[in-house]
Amino acid sequence: MVDDDDLTAREADRLITEFGAEATLHAAMKAQKAIQQKDFARCARWKRILEILADRTAANSAIAKY
């Protein structure tokens, strides 16, 4: 069974695959669009995706240092 966290992580992976370094920008634009449409549940999902992307970027930066 796939839960919401798995789906959110998969969406983050898809963005990285499709947009690479610009994945965060695309997720932020999706969150902004959700806010404009007053769809706060969708906005929360995109904000969670942004958190996942930030965590992965930080982890990759730490790995690159060593």
PAKOL-931199 format. One record per residue: residue number from 1; chain; z, x, y of N, C-alpha, C, O in turn. Coordinates in nm, 4 decimals. Layout:
N
+------+-------+----------+----------+----------+----------+----------+----------+----------+----------+----------+----------+----------+----------+
: resi : chain :      n.Z :      n.X :      n.Y :     ca.Z :     ca.X :     ca.Y :      c.Z :      c.X :      c.Y :      o.Z :      o.X :      o.Y :
+------+-------+----------+----------+----------+----------+----------+----------+----------+----------+----------+----------+----------+----------+
:  NUM :     A :        Z :        X :        Y :        Z :        X :        Y :        Z :        X :        Y :        Z :        X :        Y :
...
+------+-------+----------+----------+----------+----------+----------+----------+----------+----------+----------+----------+----------+----------+
# end
This chain:
66
+------+-------+----------+----------+----------+----------+----------+----------+----------+----------+----------+----------+----------+----------+
: resi : chain :      n.Z :      n.X :      n.Y :     ca.Z :     ca.X :     ca.Y :      c.Z :      c.X :      c.Y :      o.Z :      o.X :      o.Y :
+------+-------+----------+----------+----------+----------+----------+----------+----------+----------+----------+----------+----------+----------+
:    1 :     A :   0.0000 :   0.0848 :  -0.1186 :   0.0000 :   0.0000 :   0.0000 :   0.0000 :   0.0889 :   0.1244 :   0.0752 :   0.1861 :   0.1323 :
:    2 :     A :  -0.0824 :   0.0556 :   0.2180 :  -0.0946 :   0.1323 :   0.3416 :  -0.0157 :   0.0614 :   0.4512 :  -0.0352 :  -0.0575 :   0.4762 :
:    3 :     A :   0.0743 :   0.1364 :   0.5167 :   0.1525 :   0.0759 :   0.6244 :   0.0944 :   0.1153 :   0.7612 :  -0.0031 :   0.1900 :   0.7696 :
:    4 :     A :   0.1557 :   0.0642 :   0.8663 :   0.1048 :   0.0877 :   1.0017 :   0.1055 :   0.2356 :   1.0394 :   0.0148 :   0.2822 :   1.1083 :
:    5 :     A :   0.2074 :   0.3102 :   0.9947 :   0.2137 :   0.4523 :   1.0262 :   0.0971 :   0.5275 :   0.9638 :   0.0400 :   0.6172 :   1.0258 :
:    6 :     A :   0.0617 :   0.4908 :   0.8408 :  -0.0527 :   0.5543 :   0.7748 :  -0.1820 :   0.5237 :   0.8488 :  -0.2653 :   0.6121 :   0.8693 :
:    7 :     A :  -0.1982 :   0.3987 :   0.8885 :  -0.3194 :   0.3606 :   0.9611 :  -0.3278 :   0.4324 :   1.0959 :  -0.4359 :   0.4738 :   1.1378 :
:    8 :     A :  -0.2154 :   0.4468 :   1.1627 :  -0.2122 :   0.5150 :   1.2912 :  -0.2470 :   0.6627 :   1.2732 :  -0.3236 :   0.7184 :   1.3519 :
:    9 :     A :  -0.1919 :   0.7257 :   1.1712 :  -0.2226 :   0.8663 :   1.1435 :  -0.3698 :   0.8837 :   1.1066 :  -0.4327 :   0.9818 :   1.1463 :
:   10 :     A :  -0.4240 :   0.7901 :   1.0318 :  -0.5663 :   0.7963 :   0.9959 :  -0.6551 :   0.7831 :   1.1194 :  -0.7582 :   0.8495 :   1.1300 :
:   11 :     A :  -0.6144 :   0.6970 :   1.2127 :  -0.6907 :   0.6814 :   1.3367 :  -0.6867 :   0.8114 :   1.4170 :  -0.7878 :   0.8520 :   1.4743 :
:   12 :     A :  -0.5718 :   0.8760 :   1.4212 :  -0.5605 :   1.0049 :   1.4903 :  -0.6524 :   1.1078 :   1.4237 :  -0.7211 :   1.1833 :   1.4925 :
:   13 :     A :  -0.6537 :   1.1109 :   1.2916 :  -0.7428 :   1.2023 :   1.2187 :  -0.8890 :   1.1739 :   1.2501 :  -0.9687 :   1.2659 :   1.2684 :
:   14 :     A :  -0.9232 :   1.0458 :   1.2560 :  -1.0614 :   1.0082 :   1.2852 :  -1.1017 :   1.0553 :   1.4250 :  -1.2122 :   1.1056 :   1.4450 :
:   15 :     A :  -1.0116 :   1.0386 :   1.5207 :  -1.0412 :   1.0837 :   1.6568 :  -1.0620 :   1.2346 :   1.6626 :  -1.1529 :   1.2830 :   1.7301 :
:   16 :     A :  -0.9775 :   1.3082 :   1.5917 :  -0.9925 :   1.4534 :   1.5897 :  -1.1256 :   1.4922 :   1.5275 :  -1.1948 :   1.5806 :   1.5780 :
:   17 :     A :  -1.1613 :   1.4268 :   1.4187 :  -1.2878 :   1.4556 :   1.3522 :  -1.4062 :   1.4233 :   1.4421 :  -1.5019 :   1.5003 :   1.4505 :
:   18 :     A :  -1.3991 :   1.3095 :   1.5087 :  -1.5119 :   1.2636 :   1.5900 :  -1.5212 :   1.3342 :   1.7258 :  -1.6309 :   1.3673 :   1.7710 :
:   19 :     A :  -1.4066 :   1.3572 :   1.7909 :  -1.4093 :   1.4066 :   1.9283 :  -1.3502 :   1.5455 :   1.9465 :  -1.3623 :   1.6032 :   2.0545 :
:   20 :     A :  -1.2870 :   1.6003 :   1.8444 :  -1.2301 :   1.7342 :   1.8526 :  -1.1263 :   1.7456 :   1.9628 :  -1.0300 :   1.6689 :   1.9663 :
:   21 :     A :  -1.1456 :   1.8412 :   2.0530 :  -1.0495 :   1.8678 :   2.1597 :  -1.0356 :   1.7509 :   2.2573 :  -0.9359 :   1.7425 :   2.3290 :
:   22 :     A :  -1.1323 :   1.6623 :   2.2612 :  -1.1285 :   1.5482 :   2.3522 :  -1.0672 :   1.4233 :   2.2898 :  -1.0737 :   1.3154 :   2.3487 :
:   23 :     A :  -1.0085 :   1.4364 :   2.1728 :  -0.9483 :   1.3214 :   2.1041 :  -0.8386 :   1.2575 :   2.1881 :  -0.8276 :   1.1351 :   2.1937 :
:   24 :     A :  -0.7577 :   1.3401 :   2.2532 :  -0.6481 :   1.2884 :   2.3359 :  -0.7029 :   1.2065 :   2.4522 :  -0.6484 :   1.1012 :   2.4853 :
:   25 :     A :  -0.8085 :   1.2537 :   2.5131 :  -0.8708 :   1.1815 :   2.6242 :  -0.9188 :   1.0434 :   2.5792 :  -0.8970 :   0.9443 :   2.6488 :
:   26 :     A :  -0.9822 :   1.0371 :   2.4662 :  -1.0328 :   0.9088 :   2.4165 :  -0.9190 :   0.8131 :   2.3820 :  -0.9290 :   0.6932 :   2.4079 :
:   27 :     A :  -0.8116 :   0.8648 :   2.3243 :  -0.6963 :   0.7797 :   2.2936 :  -0.6323 :   0.7283 :   2.4229 :  -0.5906 :   0.6126 :   2.4301 :
:   28 :     A :  -0.6246 :   0.8136 :   2.5237 :  -0.5675 :   0.7711 :   2.6521 :  -0.6529 :   0.6627 :   2.7171 :  -0.5997 :   0.5687 :   2.7763 :
:   29 :     A :  -0.7833 :   0.6753 :   2.7066 :  -0.8719 :   0.5726 :   2.7625 :  -0.8542 :   0.4402 :   2.6890 :  -0.8567 :   0.3340 :   2.7513 :
:   30 :     A :  -0.8363 :   0.4455 :   2.5573 :  -0.8129 :   0.3230 :   2.4792 :  -0.6807 :   0.2585 :   2.5200 :  -0.6728 :   0.1362 :   2.5321 :
:   31 :     A :  -0.5770 :   0.3395 :   2.5413 :  -0.4472 :   0.2871 :   2.5844 :  -0.4593 :   0.2225 :   2.7219 :  -0.4038 :   0.1150 :   2.7452 :
:   32 :     A :  -0.5308 :   0.2869 :   2.8122 :  -0.5497 :   0.2335 :   2.9471 :  -0.6246 :   0.0999 :   2.9428 :  -0.5894 :   0.0060 :   3.0142 :
:   33 :     A :  -0.7262 :   0.0924 :   2.8599 :  -0.8022 :  -0.0325 :   2.8475 :  -0.7131 :  -0.1449 :   2.7936 :  -0.7224 :  -0.2592 :   2.8383 :
:   34 :     A :  -0.6274 :  -0.1114 :   2.6979 :  -0.5354 :  -0.2118 :   2.6439 :  -0.4390 :  -0.2615 :   2.7509 :  -0.4078 :  -0.3804 :   2.7560 :
:   35 :     A :  -0.3919 :  -0.1711 :   2.8363 :  -0.3035 :  -0.2103 :   2.9463 :  -0.3767 :  -0.3046 :   3.0409 :  -0.3219 :  -0.4071 :   3.0815 :
:   36 :     A :  -0.4987 :  -0.2707 :   3.0756 :  -0.5771 :  -0.3544 :   3.1670 :  -0.5977 :  -0.4940 :   3.1094 :  -0.6017 :  -0.5922 :   3.1835 :
:   37 :     A :  -0.6107 :  -0.5026 :   2.9778 :  -0.6310 :  -0.6313 :   2.9125 :  -0.4990 :  -0.7004 :   2.8779 :  -0.4971 :  -0.8073 :   2.8168 :
:   38 :     A :  -0.3879 :  -0.6365 :   2.9188 :  -0.2533 :  -0.6888 :   2.8937 :  -0.2255 :  -0.7084 :   2.7442 :  -0.1538 :  -0.8001 :   2.7042 :
:   39 :     A :  -0.2835 :  -0.6208 :   2.6637 :  -0.2617 :  -0.6201 :   2.5192 :  -0.1629 :  -0.5075 :   2.4893 :  -0.2020 :  -0.3970 :   2.4516 :
:   40 :     A :  -0.0340 :  -0.5377 :   2.5068 :   0.0672 :  -0.4336 :   2.5011 :   0.0956 :  -0.3857 :   2.3592 :   0.1400 :  -0.2724 :   2.3407 :
:   41 :     A :   0.0715 :  -0.4675 :   2.2611 :   0.0876 :  -0.4232 :   2.1227 :  -0.0168 :  -0.3165 :   2.0900 :   0.0145 :  -0.2148 :   2.0280 :
:   42 :     A :  -0.1398 :  -0.3402 :   2.1318 :  -0.2463 :  -0.2421 :   2.1091 :  -0.2201 :  -0.1157 :   2.1898 :  -0.2466 :  -0.0049 :   2.1432 :
:   43 :     A :  -0.1682 :  -0.1326 :   2.3108 :  -0.1338 :  -0.0173 :   2.3935 :  -0.0267 :   0.0670 :   2.3247 :  -0.0356 :   0.1897 :   2.3238 :
:   44 :     A :   0.0725 :   0.0031 :   2.2682 :   0.1787 :   0.0761 :   2.1983 :   0.1219 :   0.1556 :   2.0812 :   0.1648 :   0.2679 :   2.0549 :
:   45 :     A :   0.0258 :   0.0971 :   2.0118 :  -0.0380 :   0.1672 :   1.8997 :  -0.1114 :   0.2907 :   1.9484 :  -0.1014 :   0.3972 :   1.8874 :
:   46 :     A :  -0.1860 :   0.2773 :   2.0592 :  -0.2585 :   0.3922 :   2.1125 :  -0.1639 :   0.4977 :   2.1691 :  -0.1938 :   0.6169 :   2.1630 :
:   47 :     A :  -0.0508 :   0.4554 :   2.2237 :   0.0478 :   0.5522 :   2.2705 :   0.1062 :   0.6300 :   2.1525 :   0.1322 :   0.7498 :   2.1635 :
:   48 :     A :   0.1266 :   0.5618 :   2.0404 :   0.1752 :   0.6310 :   1.9200 :   0.0716 :   0.7310 :   1.8713 :   0.1068 :   0.8410 :   1.8286 :
:   49 :     A :  -0.0556 :   0.6942 :   1.8773 :  -0.1631 :   0.7867 :   1.8388 :  -0.1618 :   0.9081 :   1.9320 :  -0.1810 :   1.0208 :   1.8865 :
:   50 :     A :  -0.1393 :   0.8863 :   2.0618 :  -0.1291 :   0.9976 :   2.1559 :  -0.0131 :   1.0901 :   2.1193 :  -0.0261 :   1.2120 :   2.1302 :
:   51 :     A :   0.0990 :   1.0344 :   2.0763 :   0.2131 :   1.1162 :   2.0334 :   0.1771 :   1.2007 :   1.9116 :   0.2124 :   1.3184 :   1.9045 :
:   52 :     A :   0.1076 :   1.1409 :   1.8170 :   0.0659 :   1.2135 :   1.6966 :  -0.0277 :   1.3274 :   1.7354 :  -0.0131 :   1.4394 :   1.6866 :
:   53 :     A :  -0.1231 :   1.2991 :   1.8224 :  -0.2168 :   1.4025 :   1.8666 :  -0.1437 :   1.5157 :   1.9383 :  -0.1755 :   1.6328 :   1.9180 :
:   54 :     A :  -0.0469 :   1.4817 :   2.0213 :   0.0307 :   1.5841 :   2.0927 :   0.1097 :   1.6700 :   1.9941 :   0.1155 :   1.7921 :   2.0087 :
:   55 :     A :   0.1702 :   1.6068 :   1.8944 :   0.2455 :   1.6817 :   1.7937 :   0.1543 :   1.7769 :   1.7173 :   0.1913 :   1.8913 :   1.6910 :
:   56 :     A :   0.0379 :   1.7307 :   1.6826 :  -0.0556 :   1.8153 :   1.6074 :  -0.1072 :   1.9299 :   1.6935 :  -0.1262 :   2.0411 :   1.6443 :
:   57 :     A :  -0.1297 :   1.9033 :   1.8208 :  -0.1744 :   2.0093 :   1.9116 :  -0.0666 :   2.1150 :   1.9262 :  -0.0957 :   2.2346 :   1.9246 :
:   58 :     A :   0.0579 :   2.0712 :   1.9404 :   0.1696 :   2.1652 :   1.9519 :   0.1846 :   2.2473 :   1.8239 :   0.2087 :   2.3679 :   1.8295 :
:   59 :     A :   0.1705 :   2.1826 :   1.7104 :   0.1820 :   2.2532 :   1.5822 :   0.0701 :   2.3555 :   1.5669 :   0.0936 :   2.4669 :   1.5202 :
:   60 :     A :  -0.0507 :   2.3182 :   1.6058 :  -0.1630 :   2.4110 :   1.5960 :  -0.1459 :   2.5285 :   1.6907 :  -0.1854 :   2.6401 :   1.6573 :
:   61 :     A :  -0.0885 :   2.5064 :   1.8070 :  -0.0642 :   2.6140 :   1.9030 :   0.0399 :   2.7107 :   1.8468 :   0.0261 :   2.8322 :   1.8608 :
:   62 :     A :   0.1427 :   2.6574 :   1.7842 :   0.2467 :   2.7422 :   1.7264 :   0.1907 :   2.8267 :   1.6127 :   0.2255 :   2.9440 :   1.5993 :
:   63 :     A :   0.1052 :   2.7684 :   1.5321 :   0.0441 :   2.8415 :   1.4206 :  -0.0467 :   2.9506 :   1.4735 :  -0.0500 :   3.0605 :   1.4181 :
:   64 :     A :  -0.1206 :   2.9223 :   1.5800 :  -0.2135 :   3.0205 :   1.6350 :  -0.1411 :   3.1429 :   1.6913 :  -0.1979 :   3.2521 :   1.6937 :
:   65 :     A :  -0.0175 :   3.1263 :   1.7360 :   0.0585 :   3.2387 :   1.7909 :   0.0937 :   3.3409 :   1.6836 :   0.1083 :   3.4596 :   1.7127 :
:   66 :     A :   0.1074 :   3.2946 :   1.5593 :   0.1534 :   3.3842 :   1.4537 :   0.0446 :   3.4127 :   1.3579 :   0.0650 :   3.4868 :   1.2618 :
+------+-------+----------+----------+----------+----------+----------+----------+----------+----------+----------+----------+----------+----------+
# end
